[in-house]
């Protein structure tokens, strides 16, 4: 691991699986079971195309380039699956940048980002988020069927499903947190390839801010030699190890040091 330069700001956490540091209060927004994940109205689809390609994509590029100084490494790996749909999994370290990174990384493919329902609770922005590819997790069990049907259709269309398995935002965190394996059941279910992308932070040439470098690894595939109930576990471990190695090797500039509370007295 490279020696990390730290600016002195420290954040203390208790549980890396549950703690949230985005600064956004939970709203407990409800997604009904009849939520429309795919719209057939031609006017809605037309304006979705315009919003995604002519508004959101340029905004995403300008934000991540100017604010985060983002660059990508190993994008050529994505060409191996350019004719099919696939999943991408990344570390969750930036409130706005993480919403933009998947579409920039996989352009010109359409990307659909699995999000917490609270992301659609902001008045005036929910429609734009939907047009930008946000797919909120259903709030009740009977909403899972249309959710899964939509995911399957997007994959068949050659789209990309993006998941942040850490679930919670830890701004500028330079290490990959532990995450659950449940979301890896999706690529196993649809026998789809998987890529890992790791947002790493390095010092800019000028100033004290960090620049983001996003590394891509994969593709990884469900191991059909294993029992079906175990395939998602191995897939999760492969993605986790790839992300962990990237972060340990490439992140060398820490704006925030995350320290577990029980370690304070060690």
C-alpha positions in Angstrom: 0.0 0.0 0.0 1.2 3.5 -0.8 1.7 5.8 2.1 -1.3 8.1 2.3 -0.9 11.8 2.9 -3.6 13.0 5.3 -4.9 16.5 5.8 -5.9 15.9 9.4 -9.7 15.6 9.2 -10.9 12.6 11.1 -14.4 11.0 11.1 -15.2 8.3 13.6 -17.5 5.4 12.7 -19.1 2.5 14.5 -20.4 0.1 11.8 -18.9 0.2 8.2 -22.0 -1.6 6.9 -24.5 0.8 8.3 -23.0 4.3 9.0 -23.8 7.1 6.6 -21.8 10.3 6.2 -23.4 11.9 3.2 -25.1 14.5 5.5 -28.5 13.8 4.0 -31.2 12.9 6.4 -33.3 9.7 5.8 -36.7 10.5 4.4 -38.2 6.9 4.2 -39.7 7.6 0.8 -42.2 5.0 -0.3 -42.1 3.2 -3.7 -45.5 1.7 -4.5 -45.7 -1.8 -5.9 -47.1 -0.5 -9.2 -44.2 1.9 -9.8 -43.4 2.3 -13.5 -39.8 1.3 -14.1 -40.2 1.3 -17.8 -42.3 3.8 -19.7 -43.9 3.1 -23.1 -45.2 6.6 -23.7 -43.3 7.8 -26.9 -43.2 11.4 -25.7 -41.7 10.4 -22.3 -39.1 8.2 -24.0 -38.2 11.0 -26.4 -37.7 13.5 -23.6 -35.8 10.9 -21.6 -33.4 10.5 -24.5 -32.9 14.3 -24.7 -32.5 14.7 -21.0 -30.0 11.8 -20.7 -27.8 12.6 -23.7 -28.1 16.3 -24.1 -28.5 17.5 -20.5 -27.3 15.0 -17.9 -24.4 13.6 -19.8 -22.7 17.0 -20.4 -23.4 18.1 -16.8 -21.9 14.8 -15.6 -18.8 15.3 -17.7 -18.3 18.9 -16.7 -18.9 18.2 -13.0 -16.5 15.2 -12.7 -13.9 16.8 -14.9 -13.8 20.2 -13.3 -14.8 19.4 -9.7 -13.2 16.0 -9.2 -10.5 16.0 -12.0 -11.7 12.5 -12.8 -9.9 10.2 -15.2 -10.5 6.5 -16.1 -8.0 3.7 -16.3 -8.5 0.4 -18.1 -11.7 1.3 -19.9 -10.7 -1.0 -22.7 -11.8 -3.9 -20.4 -15.4 -2.9 -21.1 -15.0 -3.7 -24.8 -15.1 -7.4 -24.0 -18.8 -7.0 -23.2 -19.8 -4.1 -25.4 -22.4 -6.2 -27.3 -24.3 -7.3 -24.2 -25.7 -6.0 -20.9 -23.7 -6.3 -17.7 -23.4 -5.2 -14.1 -20.9 -2.7 -12.6 -20.1 -2.4 -8.9 -18.2 0.5 -7.3 -17.2 2.0 -4.0 -19.5 4.8 -2.7 -17.3 7.8 -1.9 -18.9 10.9 -3.5 -22.4 12.2 -3.4 -22.7 13.7 -6.9 -19.7 12.2 -8.6 -21.0 8.6 -7.9 -24.2 9.4 -9.7 -22.3 10.6 -12.8 -19.4 8.2 -12.9 -21.3 5.1 -14.3 -22.7 6.8 -17.4 -19.3 8.5 -18.1 -17.5 5.2 -17.7 -19.8 3.1 -19.9 -20.7 5.7 -22.5 -22.4 5.3 -25.0 -24.3 2.5 -23.2 -27.3 3.5 -21.1 -26.8 3.0 -17.4 -29.4 2.2 -14.8 -28.4 3.0 -11.3 -30.0 1.1 -8.4 -30.8 3.7 -5.7 -32.4 4.1 -2.3 -36.0 5.3 -2.7 -35.0 8.5 -0.8 -33.2 9.7 -4.0 -36.6 10.3 -5.5 -38.0 12.3 -2.6 -36.6 15.6 -3.7 -39.3 17.7 -5.4 -38.4 19.0 -8.8 -35.6 16.5 -9.3 -37.3 13.1 -9.1 -38.4 13.1 -12.8 -34.9 14.1 -13.9 -33.4 11.3 -11.7 -35.7 8.8 -13.3 -34.8 10.0 -16.8 -31.2 9.7 -15.8 -31.6 6.0 -15.2 -32.4 5.8 -11.4 -34.1 2.5 -10.5 -35.3 2.7 -6.9 -35.4 -0.4 -4.8 -39.1 -1.5 -4.2 -40.5 -0.7 -0.8 -42.6 -3.9 -0.5 -42.1 -7.5 -1.6 -44.8 -7.5 -4.3 -42.9 -4.6 -6.0 -40.0 -6.9 -6.7 -41.5 -8.6 -9.7 -41.8 -5.4 -11.9 -38.4 -4.3 -10.5 -36.7 -7.6 -11.7 -38.6 -7.6 -15.0 -37.3 -4.1 -15.7 -33.7 -5.1 -14.8 -33.9 -8.1 -17.1 -35.3 -6.0 -20.0 -32.6 -3.4 -19.6 -29.9 -6.1 -19.7 -31.4 -7.7 -22.9 -31.4 -4.2 -24.4 -27.6 -4.1 -23.8 -27.9 -1.7 -20.9 -25.7 -1.5 -17.8 -26.9 -2.0 -14.2 -24.9 -0.1 -11.6 -24.8 -1.0 -7.9 -22.9 0.5 -5.1 -22.7 -2.5 -2.7 -21.4 -0.4 0.2 -24.8 1.3 0.2 -23.8 4.3 2.2 -21.7 7.3 1.2 -18.4 7.9 2.9 -16.9 11.0 1.2 -13.4 10.5 -0.1 -12.9 7.2 1.7 -9.6 5.7 0.4 -10.3 2.1 1.4 -13.0 -0.3 0.4 -15.5 -1.1 3.1 -17.0 -4.6 3.7 -20.3 -5.1 1.9 -23.0 -7.8 1.7 -23.3 -10.3 -1.1 -27.1 -10.1 -1.6 -26.9 -7.7 -4.6 -24.7 -10.2 -6.5 -27.6 -12.6 -6.8 -28.8 -10.4 -9.7 -25.9 -11.2 -12.1 -26.2 -14.9 -11.1 -29.9 -14.8 -11.8 -29.4 -13.4 -15.3 -26.0 -15.0 -16.0 -24.5 -11.6 -16.7 -20.9 -10.5 -16.6 -19.7 -8.1 -13.8 -17.1 -5.3 -13.6 -15.6 -3.7 -10.6 -14.7 0.0 -10.6 -12.8 1.6 -7.8 -12.7 5.3 -7.2 -9.2 6.2 -5.9 -7.9 9.5 -4.7 -4.6 11.2 -5.5 -3.1 14.6 -4.8 -3.6 17.3 -7.5 -0.7 19.1 -8.9 -1.9 22.3 -7.3 -4.0 22.9 -4.2 -5.1 20.6 -1.4 -8.0 18.9 -3.1 -8.0 15.4 -4.3 -8.4 14.1 -7.9 -10.4 11.0 -8.6 -9.0 8.2 -10.7 -11.4 5.4 -11.5 -9.9 1.9 -12.2 -11.9 -0.8 -14.0 -11.4 -4.5 -13.4 -13.2 -7.5 -15.0 -15.2 -9.0 -16.4 -16.1 -11.5 -13.7 -18.6 -14.3 -14.4 -20.8 -16.4 -12.1 -19.0 -19.7 -11.5 -21.3 -22.4 -12.9 -19.2 -25.1 -11.3 -20.6 -24.1 -7.9 -24.0 -24.8 -6.6 -26.4 -22.0 -7.5 -26.7 -20.8 -3.9 -23.0 -20.2 -3.7 -22.2 -18.5 -7.0 -23.1 -15.0 -5.8 -20.8 -15.4 -2.7 -17.8 -16.1 -4.9 -18.7 -13.3 -7.3 -18.9 -10.8 -4.4 -15.5 -11.9 -3.1 -13.9 -11.5 -6.5 -15.2 -8.0 -6.9 -14.4 -7.1 -3.3 -10.8 -8.3 -3.7 -10.3 -6.5 -7.0 -11.6 -3.2 -5.5 -9.6 -3.6 -2.3 -6.4 -4.2 -4.1 -6.9 -1.2 -6.4 -7.7 1.1 -3.4 -4.7 -0.1 -1.4 -2.3 0.2 -4.4 -3.6 3.4 -6.0 -5.2 5.7 -3.3 -2.4 7.8 -1.8 -4.1 11.0 -0.7 -6.6 11.1 2.1 -8.8 14.1 2.7 -10.7 12.3 5.5 -9.4 9.6 7.8 -12.1 7.2 8.9 -11.4 5.7 12.3 -13.4 3.0 14.1 -14.5 4.3 17.6 -13.4 1.2 19.5 -9.9 1.7 18.1 -9.6 5.1 19.8 -8.7 3.6 23.2 -6.4 0.9 21.8 
